Amino acid sequence: MSEPVGVITKINGKSYIIDKHLKSGGFGDVYLVSLQSDRTKKYVVKKAKEHETALNLFLLEVEYDRIFELNLKKCPHIVQVDGFIRGINNDNKEYAMMLEEYAEGGDLFSYIEKVQRNTSLRLNVEKLYKYVFQLVTSVECFHNNHIYNMDIKLENIVFTDKDRTNLAIIDFGLSKKDNFDICTDGSGTVDYQPPELKQGRSEDYKNVTYDGSPFTCSKVDIYSLGKVFNYLEGITSFVNNIKIKEEFKDLINNMLKSDPKERFTISQIKDSDFFKNHWDLA
């Protein structure tokens, strides 16, 4: 059951008031909160389900640790975390909550839906390049730190400002950390998963557990990012910029290669014509 609006919760010694229940997920609930001492300061709180096993609590703590590490490393375009608490409530149930920055511009999924309803809001190539550049530099940074998101998708990319000039990747709940870039857990969102995670599954790929064969973690993120870029290409106006459109589509095709060995790496993405020929747009 979600927390009612107006309830005061404490995280790391500061009091926050729940303003709104934003959404529920398999892990728990997400709330918009404000600092009690200054209601203009808004944040997001993720609260793990109390009635579930300790796994949700553990995964939320792991997510906080991963994002906190990336914040310390100053990785760009990663959501900022501001606190974490784990304890026992009045019903003697263990709980965990993570406090993170509030993305005023909403998520990329909602924005794309908005543009699809109103084509006058389509991106120009300058804004497209900025978004692509931001996301690639973000992924590059956490890959360099041996962290792999494993669930990059439109819903997990947000605009941190009202003007929608800056993107940030959120939700590292399924992320992996491995110094050798080898994963065996095929969790994630089916529509963004590469073919190597779908081998041996039923035709609709639903409700089937990955068989545990090892795969390259980074190539999963690359494929998922390619899917995101494919959506961005669909809402961009390339009037008088056909060459840039062709370069971008070529980049996407190389990120979505079925064979992970042929799929682009981050270095190859940055060395692509789309990147090399348009640094001035960044």
N, C-alpha and C positions, 0 to 999 in steps of 0.2 A: 504494500500500500504506500502511495506517495505521501510526502510530507505536505501538510496544509500551508497555504500562503500565510505569511506573517510570523511563522515560527522562527525563533532565533536559534541559531546553531553556532557553536564555537569551534574554530580551527586555529591551532597554534596561538591561543591566547586572545584572539580577536573575535568579536561577535558579528555575525552576518544575519541579515533578515531575508527569508525566502520571498521573492517577489513573484515568481512564476514557475510552474512545472513545465519544462520544455519538451521532454520526451522520455520514453521508457525504452529499455533495450534488454537483451538477454543478461547483461551484467547487472542492471539496476536502473537508476533514474538520474536524470540531468535537470538541474535547476538553475534559474537566473537568480542571483542574490545580490544584495547591496551591503556595503559596510555600514554597520549600525551608527557609527560615529560620523559618517559622511555618506548619505544615501546617493550621492552622485557617482560614487565609485562602484561600478558594476563588475561582477565576476560570474563565473560558472562553477557550479559544484557538481561533481559526479559522485554518486553514492551507490556503493555496492549493495546488492540485495542481502538483507539480514537473514532471511529465512532459508537461503541456499547454503550449500556447503562452503567451507573456508576457501574454496578455489577462487570464487569471485573476489574475495578480500585480498587474496594473494596476488591475483592478476592486476588488480587496481594499484596495489603497492609497487608491483614490478613496472607498471606503466609510468607511475610517478617517478620512480628511480631512473627510468630510461630518459624521460623528457627532461628531468632535472639535470642529468649528465649532459644532454645535448645543449641545454640552456647555459650550463657552465662553460661548455666548449664554444659558446657563441655561434652555434649553428643558425644560419639565417632561416627565416620563414618556418619556424617551428613554434607551436603554441607555447606560451610562457606559463609555467606552473608556479603557484604562489603559496602552496601549503598542502600538507597531508596529515590526516589523523586516523588512528585506529584505536577502538576502545569497546566498552561494554555499555549498552543503553539501560534504561530503567527496567526493561523487560528481560534483562540478563542475556541479551543477544549481542553478539559481536558485530561491529559495523566498521566501515572504512569510508572516508570521504577525501576527495582530492579537489583542491581549489585551483582554478586556472583562469587566464584572462578571458574576458568576454569579447567575442568577435561581433562587432557592431554591424558589419555588413552582411551577416548571414552566411550560409554555405553555398558552395559552387553549384550544387544540384538545384537548389531553389532558384538561383540566379539564371541558370540555363533554361529552366522551365519558364521563367519570366520573359526571357529573350525570345523563346519559341512562340510565345503568345503575342509578342510585340516586336516584329522584325526591325523596327526603327532603332532598337537598342543594341543591334548587332555590334560586335567588336570591330575596331579597325586593326590594321596589322601592327601598329605601334603597341596597342594595349595587349594584343595577343602575344607579341614577343616578350613583353615585360612579364606576363603571367608565366609563360614557358620558362623564361630565364630564372624567375624566382623559384619555381618548383624544381628545376634541374639542380640549381645550386643547393637547395635544401636537401634533396635526396643524396647528392654528392657528399655533403657534409656528414650525414648520419651513416652512410656507407663507409666513409673513411674512418669512422669510429666503430666499425664492425657491428652496427645496429641496422636491422632490416625491418621495415614497417609491416609488411605482409598483408596490409589491408588498405592500400591506397585506392581511393575512390572519390567520386564527386562529393559525397556526403561528409567525407573526412578532410575536406579542404575548405577553409573559411576565409572570408575577408575580415581583416582585423580592424578596418576603418569604414566609416559610413560611405566614403567616396569610392570604395572598392578599388583602391590603388595597390594594396598589399595583401598577398595571400599567405596563409600559414597552414601547415599540415598538422592535424590533430589526431588523437586516438592511436596510441601505441600499445593498446591492450593485447594485441596479438603479435607484437613485435618479437623478433629473435635477436640474440646477440651471439655471434660466433666468429672467432678470429680467422676461420678458414672458409667462411662463406658457404657453409654446408648446412642444409636444413632437412628435416625429415617429417615435420609437422605441416600438413597441407591445409590448415585452417585458413579462412578468409572469406571473401564474398565471391560467389560462383561466377557472376558476370564479368569479373575483373581477373579471374584466374587464368593462367596460361595453360596450354594443352598438356604439359608434363604433369600437371596436378589432376588431370581428368582421365588419364589412361586407366582403363579397367573399370570405369564407373558406368552406371546405367546411362541410358540415352539422355535423360533430362538432368543428369549430374546431381540430383537432389538427394539429400538424406543418405549419402554414401560416404563412408570414411575413407580418406586417402590411405593407400596401402603401405605407406612408410618408407618407400624407396627414397634414397637421398637425392637432393636436387640443389641447384645453386640459388641461394636466397636472393641475391641481388637481381638475378634475371627475372624473378617473380615481380619485384618492385618495378623493374623496367617495363615489363609487359603491362602491368596495371596502369602505370603512368602513360603508356602509349594509348590505352583506352581513354584516359582522361583527355589527352591531346586530341583524340578523334572527336570527342564531343565539342571541344573548343573550336576545332576546325569547322564544325557544322554551324557555329553561331558567329562566324567571322565574315566580314565583307572584304573580299579581295579585289574590289573594283580597281582596275589599273595596276594590280599587283599579282598578275597571274603567275609570274616566275616564283614569287615568294610562296604562293599556294602550292605549286608543284614541289618546291623544296621541302615544305612542311609535310606534305602528304608522303613524300619519299622517306622523310625521317620517321613518320608514324609507321609506315610499312616495315621499316627495319627494326622498330621497337616491338612490333607485333609478330615477328618471325616465329613460326611454330617450333622450329628447332632452337632450343636455348643457346646452342653453340654459335648459331648464326645471328642471334638477336644482339642488337647493339649493347655496348657497355656505356657507362656514363661518359667515359673519355671519347668514345666514338660519337655520341650525341653532340658533345661540345665541338667535335671536329667536323660535324656535318655542314653542308652548304648553308642550311638554314641558320645555323649559329654563326659560322665564320663570316658570312656575307653581310650580316646585319647587326654587328655589335653596337652600331651607333643608335639602335633602337632601345637598348637596354636601359 
